[in-house]
Amino acid sequence: QVQLVESGGGMMQAGGSLRLSCAASGRTFSNYAMGWFRRAPGKEREFVAAITSDGITNVVDSVKGRFTISIDTPKNTGYLQMNSLRPEDTAVYYCNAFYSGNGRTYWGEGTLVTVSS
């Protein structure tokens, strides 16, 4: 079993920065993909960014140039650096991880990010 715990959410004014962390524990595997999703109030959950264990990244157009995804493999931790935050970035942010070793996807509980104008 794998557990994912997000941290780093909070309140920020527009233009500010936050860094979200996603710590994985339990039986992790060396080949994986980690992603960030978000659910804004009244909206569907949407993809934000993903990174594979060999460093290939994908970021949704709405956050390109502002958000950066990264991983620290020895620490089993992923990060989402969010700069130039906008009110429309307000959402609960979830991390997930897919492990090819067992073919399963895991989700964290989410962390709330609130951006005020």
C-alpha beads as a LAMMPS data file, in Angstrom:
LAMMPS data file: protein, C-alpha beads

117 atoms
116 bonds

1 atom types
1 bond types

-500.0 500.0 xlo xhi
-500.0 500.0 ylo yhi
-500.0 500.0 zlo zhi

Masses

1 110.0

Atoms # bond

1 1 1 0.000 0.000 0.000
2 1 1 1.156 3.520 -0.805
3 1 1 0.150 6.639 1.068
4 1 1 0.373 10.127 -0.397
5 1 1 0.271 13.202 1.794
6 1 1 0.075 16.699 0.356
7 1 1 1.216 19.812 2.190
8 1 1 2.005 23.433 1.476
9 1 1 -1.442 24.770 0.688
10 1 1 -2.752 27.962 2.194
11 1 1 -3.904 31.468 1.429
12 1 1 -1.958 33.785 -0.830
13 1 1 -2.536 37.057 -2.594
14 1 1 -2.545 37.174 -6.363
15 1 1 0.967 37.300 -7.721
16 1 1 2.388 35.325 -4.845
17 1 1 3.942 31.860 -4.734
18 1 1 3.354 28.584 -2.962
19 1 1 5.082 25.235 -3.133
20 1 1 3.050 22.095 -2.685
21 1 1 4.664 18.863 -1.582
22 1 1 3.479 15.290 -2.034
23 1 1 5.225 12.759 0.172
24 1 1 4.861 9.090 -0.712
25 1 1 5.304 6.361 1.869
26 1 1 4.759 2.656 2.037
27 1 1 5.733 0.247 -0.675
28 1 1 6.812 2.527 -3.508
29 1 1 8.398 1.467 -6.799
30 1 1 11.178 2.896 -8.894
31 1 1 9.136 3.428 -12.058
32 1 1 6.225 5.785 -11.552
33 1 1 4.442 8.897 -12.675
34 1 1 3.331 11.551 -10.236
35 1 1 0.709 14.110 -11.036
36 1 1 -1.160 17.081 -9.636
37 1 1 -4.841 17.712 -10.181
38 1 1 -7.133 20.370 -8.813
39 1 1 -10.808 20.878 -8.181
40 1 1 -12.042 24.461 -8.081
41 1 1 -15.322 25.290 -6.324
42 1 1 -18.226 24.124 -8.449
43 1 1 -16.005 22.625 -11.124
44 1 1 -14.774 19.234 -12.183
45 1 1 -11.356 17.992 -11.173
46 1 1 -8.775 18.913 -13.787
47 1 1 -5.246 17.869 -14.622
48 1 1 -2.503 20.346 -13.745
49 1 1 0.875 18.693 -14.215
50 1 1 2.654 15.350 -14.211
51 1 1 6.173 14.016 -14.121
52 1 1 7.611 10.561 -14.691
53 1 1 10.374 8.935 -12.693
54 1 1 12.782 9.669 -15.561
55 1 1 11.912 13.361 -15.528
56 1 1 9.479 13.801 -18.412
57 1 1 6.979 16.529 -17.559
58 1 1 3.628 17.678 -18.841
59 1 1 1.867 20.846 -17.731
60 1 1 -1.573 22.137 -18.642
61 1 1 -1.545 25.270 -20.798
62 1 1 -3.310 27.421 -18.198
63 1 1 -0.361 27.158 -15.791
64 1 1 2.559 26.926 -18.200
65 1 1 5.277 29.382 -17.333
66 1 1 3.878 29.750 -13.801
67 1 1 3.844 26.242 -12.288
68 1 1 6.752 23.804 -12.232
69 1 1 6.547 20.147 -11.273
70 1 1 9.545 18.289 -9.897
71 1 1 10.452 15.198 -7.911
72 1 1 13.063 14.273 -5.332
73 1 1 13.336 10.539 -5.858
74 1 1 15.483 9.721 -2.775
75 1 1 12.882 11.490 -0.626
76 1 1 9.901 9.966 -2.482
77 1 1 8.495 13.475 -2.680
78 1 1 7.023 15.457 -5.523
79 1 1 6.608 19.208 -5.670
80 1 1 4.487 21.742 -7.468
81 1 1 6.025 25.201 -7.426
82 1 1 3.296 27.722 -8.130
83 1 1 4.309 31.266 -9.027
84 1 1 2.310 34.267 -10.189
85 1 1 -0.784 32.833 -8.572
86 1 1 -4.173 34.004 -9.783
87 1 1 -7.575 33.903 -8.104
88 1 1 -8.626 31.272 -10.661
89 1 1 -5.942 28.968 -9.245
90 1 1 -8.051 28.654 -6.094
91 1 1 -8.818 24.954 -5.674
92 1 1 -8.137 21.831 -3.699
93 1 1 -4.963 20.350 -5.125
94 1 1 -4.505 16.592 -5.174
95 1 1 -1.450 14.589 -5.984
96 1 1 -1.571 11.124 -7.432
97 1 1 0.966 8.506 -8.301
98 1 1 0.861 5.624 -10.722
99 1 1 3.286 2.788 -10.091
100 1 1 4.046 0.476 -12.994
101 1 1 5.307 -2.137 -10.520
102 1 1 1.768 -2.967 -9.426
103 1 1 -0.274 -1.052 -11.992
104 1 1 -2.129 0.948 -9.363
105 1 1 -2.903 4.627 -8.920
106 1 1 -2.982 6.300 -5.527
107 1 1 -4.404 9.648 -4.444
108 1 1 -3.717 12.020 -1.601
109 1 1 -6.399 13.733 0.444
110 1 1 -5.782 17.151 -1.080
111 1 1 -4.580 20.527 0.116
112 1 1 -6.512 23.765 -0.262
113 1 1 -5.013 26.716 -2.091
114 1 1 -6.859 30.022 -1.890
115 1 1 -5.704 32.995 -3.920
116 1 1 -7.206 36.387 -3.195
117 1 1 -7.283 39.299 -5.604

Bonds

1 1 1 2
2 1 2 3
3 1 3 4
4 1 4 5
5 1 5 6
6 1 6 7
7 1 7 8
8 1 8 9
9 1 9 10
10 1 10 11
11 1 11 12
12 1 12 13
13 1 13 14
14 1 14 15
15 1 15 16
16 1 16 17
17 1 17 18
18 1 18 19
19 1 19 20
20 1 20 21
21 1 21 22
22 1 22 23
23 1 23 24
24 1 24 25
25 1 25 26
26 1 26 27
27 1 27 28
28 1 28 29
29 1 29 30
30 1 30 31
31 1 31 32
32 1 32 33
33 1 33 34
34 1 34 35
35 1 35 36
36 1 36 37
37 1 37 38
38 1 38 39
39 1 39 40
40 1 40 41
41 1 41 42
42 1 42 43
43 1 43 44
44 1 44 45
45 1 45 46
46 1 46 47
47 1 47 48
48 1 48 49
49 1 49 50
50 1 50 51
51 1 51 52
52 1 52 53
53 1 53 54
54 1 54 55
55 1 55 56
56 1 56 57
57 1 57 58
58 1 58 59
59 1 59 60
60 1 60 61
61 1 61 62
62 1 62 63
63 1 63 64
64 1 64 65
65 1 65 66
66 1 66 67
67 1 67 68
68 1 68 69
69 1 69 70
70 1 70 71
71 1 71 72
72 1 72 73
73 1 73 74
74 1 74 75
75 1 75 76
76 1 76 77
77 1 77 78
78 1 78 79
79 1 79 80
80 1 80 81
81 1 81 82
82 1 82 83
83 1 83 84
84 1 84 85
85 1 85 86
86 1 86 87
87 1 87 88
88 1 88 89
89 1 89 90
90 1 90 91
91 1 91 92
92 1 92 93
93 1 93 94
94 1 94 95
95 1 95 96
96 1 96 97
97 1 97 98
98 1 98 99
99 1 99 100
100 1 100 101
101 1 101 102
102 1 102 103
103 1 103 104
104 1 104 105
105 1 105 106
106 1 106 107
107 1 107 108
108 1 108 109
109 1 109 110
110 1 110 111
111 1 111 112
112 1 112 113
113 1 113 114
114 1 114 115
115 1 115 116
116 1 116 117
